[in-house]
Amino acid sequence: MPRPKAITPSVEKSISLPLDLCAKVDLLLLDPLEAKIPHGAWSRLLQSLLREWLQEHQDRGRNQGEL
């Protein structure tokens, strides 16, 4: 059965990260049983961090009367 379409479409972004930072994150995302990083783990991490960052900025704007 095919996967249902996402409600919110995705876009691809290309970013550059320092090698040491990338290696540390890879180690934390690594699934030891499969000896690989699960598909979509990086995307889920970045989505979570970006949503949190946006919420902080929105809250800060409300507190300053900007939003």
Steps between C-alpha positions, in 0.01 A plus 500: 500500500651837404582757763239779530602842370629748753257772600780757488728459199875483562783683330864400480766728643872453469707607801864474601594396851837469670622142481542463876144619567359267236695203638375562855138520385543190282621307805196606701259414219661164425281195556739248659289200402500587131839676508363792299315826539126443454345648187374853572676533837687814397181655359303426815775648717526819295123542480474470877781748563368750244146486640636562849714789373204656316278467807761675715520787251123529477471503880775762524320714241171479693674602820644803320171582327643437151279212382 
